[in-house]
Amino acid sequence: MRCTEAKVFITPEKEEDGFLPEGPRIGAPSEAHSGPLLWVNIQHSPTSTKGTIFARLWPQPVSKRYELHGRPGFALPIPGSIYVLVGCGKELIVVSLAHDSIRHLATIPDEHPRTIINDAEVVPGGKAIVFGTKDTAFKEPIAALYLYTVDDNRVSLLADKQTCSNGKVIRSDERGLVLFDIDTPTRKVMRYRLDVAVRTATPDGVALDLADQIGFPDGMCDCGDGSVIIAFYNPDYADAGKAIRFNLNTGKAVEEWTTPGSPRVTCPLLVKRPEGIKLILTTATEGMPAEMRARCPNAGCLFIADTQFESCPEPEMVCLPTRR
């Protein structure tokens, strides 16, 4: 199995910036640039209730930061604009990356004090997203999976009894839309038949059983060839973290990338660059004891790695009006 070592790409300017980075995306392009690299830092410390959106243009050495009033689980670009759709706490909001303005869209139907919005994916066509929540204590199945539709600004429950709803991939086949979803503590990638029109996600079996892997499956991205890359969050000490590519048809691991000095890998992203398809990996320091942190000098960094892919899926963006 091919193994590639990733290199440190972005080092956090502050220790708090590397606490829980996730959700890398390529932002909307403009006439001046091809689109910034976006990611979120969900929170700044174990007790923090606020987080940050980051944006960096290639190859500029400095990231812009946008402080939020809550903890962001994702930031999804809106085409042709400087706005992003953000899941923050229990809200869906639109954030301007130019003016730091915020507009409320919707609130999830969940008042539990330990649940917040986590990972998300855009439904092909950009008129809907699927997103999940997580129990911030990582203990109980009190989280859920939701659908948000743009045209009616509506949030609906798709599935309950999750603990930490993480990576998602949405594909189409001859029967319609297929949703692959990770509820991290189960160490499984579940398959659902997604019907946006009737607002349902019908369970359709286990796509991947990851019980034999070290660490917990976190973020996931589509490779466009019948395989997915999954980031593994290792709570224990290791010399390096891992992201592994799996064949969805066979369930087998076929390739991996390592992140030296950073065992808690949170999310992957495939990116088209002039020099080829690159893999971006976010990593975290979240909850590391001081001794472990000293032994993991690259924890919290973003990494970049070469791949053998000749192409990768075009990023989906949310077709959301920037004004309602």
N, C-alpha and C positions, 0 to 999 in steps of 0.2 A: 504494500500500500504506500503510495506516494506521501511523503511528509515534508512540509515546507515550513521553515522558520520565519515568522513575521518579524518585522522591525518596528521599533518605536517610531510613531509618526507624529503624535502630539503629546507633549507632557503638560499636565495641568499646571497653571500658573500658581494656584494655591492648593494646599493639601485638601481642602474641602471640595474643590472642583472634581476630584477623582473619587469621591465617596461612592457614587452610584451612577456613572454614565451609562446611557442606554440609547436605543432607538436611532442609530445613524441613518440619515437620509440625504439625498441630493435635492437641494432647493430649486425653486423655479429659475430657469435661465433668463437672462436679459440680453440686451444688445452689447453690454459691456463685459459680461462674463457667462460662463457655462452653468452657473448655479453653485451656490455655496454648499459646503458640507455642513449639515445640521445634526445636532444631537442634544439630548437632554441630560442633565444631572438631576436625578429624581429628588434628592435631598442632600443637605450639606453635612449632616452628622446623624448619629443614631437618634437624637431627640429633635432634630430639625423638622419643621412642618412647611418649609419652603424649598424651592429648587430653581433651576436655571436652564434656559435655552442657550446653546452656543451656535455660532455660525462662523465658518472660516472659508474664505476664498482661496483656491489653489493658485499660486504657491505662497500666498502671504503668510508671514510667520506669526501673526497675532489673530486671536479669535475675538469676535465681538460677543458680548454676553448680555442676556436679557433676564433680569431677575423677576420672578413671579411671586404671587401672593400665596401660592400653594405648591403642591408637589406634582410636577408634570410627569405623566407616563409616556407620552409620545408628542411629537410635533410633526404634522404632515403638511407638506407644501401644497399651496393652491396655485394652479398654473397661471403664468403671466402676471404675478403680483408679488408684493413683498409681505404677504400675509401667510400665516400658518394656522392650521386647525390643531388645537392642543387639548389633550385630556389632562385636566388639572384638578386634583382632589376628586370631587364628585361632579365636576362641571365639564362641559365642552365649551371652549372659548375660541375666539379668533384673535390672534395676536399680530400686531403690526411690527415687523422687524425694523421699520424705519422710524416709527414715532413712539414705540413702546406703549401703544394704546391697546386696550383689551375690550372685546365685546362678547357678552354672554350669549350662548346659543341654547343650551339645554342642561338639565340636571338629571343624573341617573336616579331611578326609583329605589334608593338604598340609603337608609339613615344609620347604618351600623357605624360606630365610631372608628372601627379598625380597617374599613375598606376604602381603598382609593383606586382610581383608574390606573391601569398599567399598559400593556402593549396593545397595538392595533395594526390593522392592515386595510388597505383600500380595496373595495370590490372593483373588478374590472369595469371600466367606463367612468369611474370617479363619482358616481352619484350616491354611494353608500360606503360606510366603513363598518368593519367588525372590530370590536375592542373588548377587553376584559378588565376585571378588577382583581385586586389581591388583598388577602389578609396581611396587614403590615407586620403581624406577629408570626406569620408563616406557620400557623397552628391548626386552623379549623376550616372546613369547607363552607365558608360564609361569603365567598366571592362568586362572580358570575361572568357570563359572556353576553354581550349586547350587540344590537344592530342600530346604527344611526343612518337615517336616510335624509338626503339633502333637501329634496323638493318639499317635504312637509315638516322638516326640522323635528323629527320624531325619533325617540329612543325606545327600543323594545327589548325585553329579555329574551335571549335565545336559549340559554342553558344556565342552570344554577348549580349549587353544591360543588363549586371549584374552590381551591385554596389560593392558587397564584396563577392566574391565566396569563400566559406569556406568549412565546413566538407563534405567529400565524402565517400561513400561506394560503392563497385562494387561487384555484385553477378552474378551468372549464373542461368538460368532456362531453360526450354525446348525450349525457343525461342532464347536463346543466352545470351548476357551480359546485365545486368541491372545496370544503374548508378543512385545512389541516391545522390543528390547534394543540398547544402544549399546556397542560396543567402541571406545573413543574414538580410538585412532590410525588406525583404518580410515576414520573419517569417514562411517560408514554406520549406519543403523538397520536391524537385521536382524529378520526375521519368523520366529517359530517357532510350531509347533503344540504347545501344552503339554498333556500328559496327566498329571495328578497321580496318578491311580490306578496307572499303570504306571511313573511317575517318569521320563518322557522329555520332551525338547524336540526336536522334529523340524524341521530347517531348512526354511523355506518362502519363501525368496527375500529380496531386498533391498526393504525398505519405503521407505526414503529414502536417496538418495545426496547427501551434503552436501559433496562435494569442492570445490564452487565457493564455499563460505562461508568467511569469515575466521575463523580460530580453530578450536578443537577442540570438537565436541559433548560436553557433560558431562551434567548432569542433565536429566530430561524429566518432564513431567506431562501427564495426560490432560485435554482440555477438554470431553469428553463429547459433542462434536458431529462426530466424525470427524476432529478435528485434535488436534495435540499442540504443546506449547510446549517448546522446547529451549534450554537455556542454553549459550552459547559462551564457552569459556575462551580468551582471546587472550593468548599468551605475549609478544607484542610490545607496544610502546607504542601506545596509541590514546587519543583524547580521551574515549571512552566505550566501555563494553561493550554487548553485545546479548543479548537473548533473542528468538527468532523462532518464530512459530507457523506450522506446516506442515499442509497438507491431506494426509492419509494416502492418499487416493484418487488425487489428481493429482500428489502430490510437490512441489507448489509452495508457496513462502513466501507467506503471506497477510497477515501482520501482524508488527510488531516493537515491542519496548520497549528503551529505552537506559538505561544507568547511567552518568551523567556522572562523570568522574574515577575510574572503576573498570572496567578492561577485562577482568578475569578473572572472568567470571560463572560460577558453579558449579551452581546448582540453582534451579528455579522451583517455586512452589506457588500454586494458586488457592485463595482463602479467601472464605467467605461472611461479610460484615459487614453491620450494619444499613444502612450507606450504599451497599451494592452489593458486587459481586464484585471483590476486589482481587487483585493479583498480588504475591507476595513473591519477591524474588530475593536469594540469597546470593552474595557475591563474596569474592575472596581476594587476599592480598598475596603468596602463596607464591613464594619465589625471586626477588622483584623486586630488581634492583640499586638501590642507594641513590638514584641519580639518577632512575630511573624512579619509585620510590616517592614522591619529592618532587613529581613531576609528576602523580601519581595520588592526590590527597588523600583520596578516598573509598574507596580499595581496602580490602577487608576489611569494609566496612559491609554491612548488610542494607538492601535497598531495598523500597519499596512503590509500586505504580502502579495507576491506574484501568484498568478494562477495560470493554468493551461487552457482556460476557456477562450474561445475565439469570439464569443458574444455572450451577453447576459440579458435577462428580461429588461425591457424599458420600465423605468419606475412609474408606477401609477400615482396620480395626484388627485386631490379632492376637488371636484368641479363645484366649488361653493362660491356663490356671489359674495364679494367682499363688502357689499352693503345690502341690507334688507329693508 
